[in-house]
């Protein structure tokens, strides 16, 4: 019995050493419906370069799990190489933060069928992207109408569409600024500001930067926004001096 116990203990020890368990404060699980074979990459931006953190080879089982270490809430990407010979494949962006993230989608429409369940930042980010999609859909309709008006040389319609586009853009910018201010205690606020309305009026950008909570100001995206606004002000002052 003693020797049996030693044998079992040794076997368990060998198995544990052979298959080390990854440690981290972020667990990403998911399922890609219909995926038979391919590679899933977990990526993020580091020093303006897209890097791969981890990857999983899929061969029959469409479920996946990534375990990673993360210091603060940050945008990550799920990239799917379906190994179908196509140069461009699909990529999903989501807010990762310590805790659990669940991602489900399909191989048929990887980006549109996605559903992400995560922390507070991801919840708000999903909310923002849903409204943003409405702006994008309306913009596409305007582009189609503009194309048709151009073919028919309908100047009146072209002028009308131009006004509608400018109004739509203004609405999108105001919505984003208000969204950022209302969510100033979350890292998603400076992120959407930098990525969606970086060319907005400097006063609006400064308003967002000033509204951020002390914690968010010290975050990755908070620092980027504060420094970006500071650089814009410096350039603006230089321009005034030379006028």
C-alpha positions as CSV (number, residue, x, y, z in Angstrom):
1,X,0.0,0.0,0.0
2,X,2.9,2.3,0.8
3,X,4.5,1.6,-2.5
4,X,1.2,2.2,-4.3
5,X,0.8,5.6,-2.7
6,X,4.4,6.5,-3.7
7,X,3.7,5.4,-7.3
8,X,0.4,7.4,-7.5
9,X,2.2,10.5,-6.0
10,X,5.1,10.2,-8.5
11,X,2.7,9.8,-11.4
12,X,0.7,12.8,-10.5
13,X,3.9,14.8,-10.0
14,X,5.2,13.8,-13.5
15,X,1.9,14.7,-15.1
16,X,1.9,18.1,-13.4
17,X,5.4,18.8,-14.6
18,X,4.6,17.7,-18.1
19,X,1.6,20.0,-18.5
20,X,2.2,23.2,-16.6
21,X,-0.9,25.3,-15.8
22,X,-0.7,28.9,-17.0
23,X,-1.3,31.5,-14.3
24,X,-2.9,34.9,-14.7
25,X,-5.7,37.2,-13.6
26,X,-7.5,37.2,-16.9
27,X,-9.4,34.2,-18.2
28,X,-10.9,34.4,-21.7
29,X,-13.2,31.5,-22.8
30,X,-15.3,31.2,-25.9
31,X,-16.7,29.2,-28.7
32,X,-16.6,29.8,-32.5
33,X,-19.6,28.1,-34.0
34,X,-18.8,26.2,-37.2
35,X,-15.0,26.4,-36.8
36,X,-13.4,23.1,-37.7
37,X,-9.8,24.1,-38.2
38,X,-7.8,27.2,-37.7
39,X,-5.7,29.3,-35.3
40,X,-7.0,31.8,-32.8
41,X,-4.6,34.5,-31.7
42,X,-4.9,36.7,-28.6
43,X,-3.4,40.1,-29.5
44,X,-3.0,43.7,-28.2
45,X,-1.2,46.9,-29.1
46,X,2.1,47.5,-27.5
47,X,4.2,50.6,-28.3
48,X,2.0,51.2,-31.4
49,X,2.7,47.6,-32.7
50,X,0.1,44.8,-32.7
51,X,1.7,41.8,-30.9
52,X,0.5,38.3,-30.3
53,X,0.2,37.3,-26.6
54,X,-0.9,33.7,-27.1
55,X,-2.4,31.4,-29.7
56,X,-4.5,28.2,-29.9
57,X,-4.6,25.7,-32.7
58,X,-8.2,24.5,-33.4
59,X,-8.7,21.1,-34.9
60,X,-12.3,19.9,-34.4
61,X,-13.1,21.6,-31.1
62,X,-14.3,25.2,-31.5
63,X,-14.1,26.0,-27.8
64,X,-11.0,27.9,-26.5
65,X,-9.5,29.3,-23.3
66,X,-6.8,31.9,-22.9
67,X,-5.2,32.7,-19.5
68,X,-3.2,35.9,-19.3
69,X,-1.8,38.4,-16.9
70,X,-3.1,42.0,-17.3
71,X,-2.1,45.1,-15.3
72,X,-5.2,47.3,-16.1
73,X,-8.2,47.4,-18.4
74,X,-7.0,47.3,-22.0
75,X,-8.3,46.6,-25.5
76,X,-7.4,43.1,-26.7
77,X,-8.1,41.5,-30.1
78,X,-9.2,38.0,-31.0
79,X,-7.8,37.2,-34.5
80,X,-8.9,34.2,-36.4
81,X,-6.8,32.6,-39.1
82,X,-9.2,30.1,-40.7
83,X,-6.4,28.6,-42.8
84,X,-8.5,29.1,-45.9
85,X,-5.8,30.7,-48.0
86,X,-7.3,34.2,-47.7
87,X,-4.9,37.0,-47.0
88,X,-7.3,38.9,-44.7
89,X,-9.1,37.2,-41.9
90,X,-11.3,38.3,-39.0
91,X,-10.5,40.3,-35.9
92,X,-12.6,41.1,-32.8
93,X,-11.8,43.9,-30.4
94,X,-12.9,43.8,-26.7
95,X,-12.0,45.3,-23.4
96,X,-10.0,43.0,-21.2
97,X,-9.6,43.5,-17.5
98,X,-8.8,41.3,-14.5
99,X,-11.5,38.6,-14.2
100,X,-13.4,36.6,-16.8
101,X,-14.4,37.3,-20.4
102,X,-16.7,35.1,-22.5
103,X,-16.7,35.4,-26.3
104,X,-19.1,33.6,-28.6
105,X,-19.3,34.0,-32.4
106,X,-19.5,32.0,-35.6
107,X,-17.0,31.2,-38.3
108,X,-19.6,32.3,-40.9
109,X,-19.6,36.0,-39.7
110,X,-16.9,36.2,-37.1
111,X,-17.1,40.0,-36.5
112,X,-20.9,40.5,-36.8
113,X,-22.1,37.5,-34.8
114,X,-19.8,38.2,-31.8
115,X,-21.2,38.5,-28.3
116,X,-18.8,39.5,-25.5
117,X,-19.5,39.3,-21.8
118,X,-16.9,40.8,-19.5
119,X,-16.3,43.5,-17.0
120,X,-17.7,47.1,-16.6
121,X,-15.6,48.5,-19.4
122,X,-16.7,45.8,-21.9
123,X,-20.3,46.3,-20.9
124,X,-20.1,50.0,-21.7
125,X,-18.0,49.4,-24.8
126,X,-20.6,47.0,-26.2
127,X,-23.3,49.7,-25.5
128,X,-21.2,52.3,-27.3
129,X,-20.5,50.1,-30.3
130,X,-24.2,49.3,-30.7
131,X,-25.1,53.0,-31.0
132,X,-22.0,53.6,-33.2
133,X,-23.2,51.0,-35.6
134,X,-26.4,52.9,-36.1
135,X,-24.4,56.0,-37.1
136,X,-22.3,53.8,-39.5
137,X,-25.4,52.3,-41.1
138,X,-26.9,55.7,-41.7
139,X,-23.6,56.8,-43.2
140,X,-23.6,53.9,-45.6
141,X,-27.1,54.8,-46.7
142,X,-26.0,58.3,-47.4
143,X,-23.0,57.1,-49.4
144,X,-25.4,54.9,-51.6
145,X,-27.8,57.8,-52.0
146,X,-24.9,60.1,-52.9
147,X,-23.6,57.6,-55.5
148,X,-27.1,57.4,-57.2
149,X,-27.5,61.2,-57.1
150,X,-24.0,61.6,-58.7
151,X,-25.0,59.2,-61.5
152,X,-28.2,61.2,-62.1
153,X,-26.4,64.5,-61.7
154,X,-29.0,65.5,-59.1
155,X,-27.2,68.6,-57.6
156,X,-30.0,69.3,-55.1
157,X,-29.8,65.8,-53.7
158,X,-26.1,66.0,-53.4
159,X,-26.3,69.2,-51.4
160,X,-29.0,67.7,-49.2
161,X,-26.8,64.6,-48.6
162,X,-23.8,66.7,-47.7
163,X,-25.8,68.6,-45.1
164,X,-27.2,65.3,-43.8
165,X,-23.6,63.8,-43.5
166,X,-22.3,66.8,-41.6
167,X,-25.2,66.7,-39.2
168,X,-24.7,62.9,-38.7
169,X,-21.0,63.5,-38.0
170,X,-21.9,66.2,-35.5
171,X,-24.3,63.8,-33.8
172,X,-21.7,61.1,-33.6
173,X,-19.1,63.4,-32.1
174,X,-21.5,64.8,-29.5
175,X,-22.7,61.3,-28.5
176,X,-19.2,60.1,-28.1
177,X,-18.1,63.1,-26.0
178,X,-21.2,62.8,-23.8
179,X,-20.6,59.0,-23.5
180,X,-17.0,59.6,-22.4
181,X,-18.0,62.3,-19.8
182,X,-20.8,60.1,-18.4
183,X,-18.4,57.1,-18.1
184,X,-15.4,59.2,-16.8
185,X,-14.7,56.6,-14.1
186,X,-14.0,53.9,-16.6
187,X,-11.0,53.4,-19.0
188,X,-13.4,53.1,-21.9
189,X,-14.0,56.9,-21.8
190,X,-10.5,58.0,-23.0
191,X,-10.3,55.1,-25.3
192,X,-13.4,55.9,-27.4
193,X,-12.4,59.6,-27.4
194,X,-9.0,58.9,-28.8
195,X,-10.2,56.3,-31.3
196,X,-13.4,57.8,-32.6
197,X,-13.3,61.6,-32.2
198,X,-9.6,62.4,-31.9
199,X,-10.0,65.3,-34.4
200,X,-12.9,66.9,-32.5
201,X,-12.7,70.5,-31.3
202,X,-9.8,70.8,-28.8
203,X,-12.2,72.3,-26.2
204,X,-14.4,69.2,-26.3
205,X,-11.3,66.9,-26.0
206,X,-10.0,69.0,-23.1
207,X,-13.4,68.7,-21.4
208,X,-13.3,64.9,-21.5
209,X,-9.7,64.8,-20.3
210,X,-10.4,67.1,-17.4
211,X,-13.5,65.1,-16.4
212,X,-11.7,61.8,-16.0
213,X,-11.4,60.4,-12.5
214,X,-7.9,60.4,-10.9
215,X,-7.7,56.7,-11.4
216,X,-8.6,56.8,-15.1
217,X,-6.2,59.7,-15.7
218,X,-3.4,57.5,-14.6
219,X,-4.5,54.6,-16.8
220,X,-2.9,53.7,-20.2
221,X,-5.6,55.5,-22.3
222,X,-6.1,58.2,-19.7
223,X,-2.4,59.2,-20.0
224,X,-2.6,59.0,-23.8
225,X,-5.6,61.4,-23.9
226,X,-4.2,63.9,-21.5
227,X,-0.8,64.0,-23.4
228,X,-2.6,64.2,-26.7
229,X,-4.6,67.2,-25.6
230,X,-1.5,68.8,-24.1
231,X,0.3,68.4,-27.5
232,X,-2.6,69.9,-29.3
233,X,-2.6,72.9,-27.1
234,X,1.1,73.4,-27.5
235,X,0.8,73.2,-31.3
236,X,-2.2,75.7,-31.2
237,X,-0.1,78.1,-29.1
238,X,2.8,77.8,-31.6
239,X,0.5,78.6,-34.5
240,X,-0.8,81.7,-32.7
241,X,2.7,83.0,-32.1
242,X,3.6,82.7,-35.8
243,X,0.4,84.4,-37.0
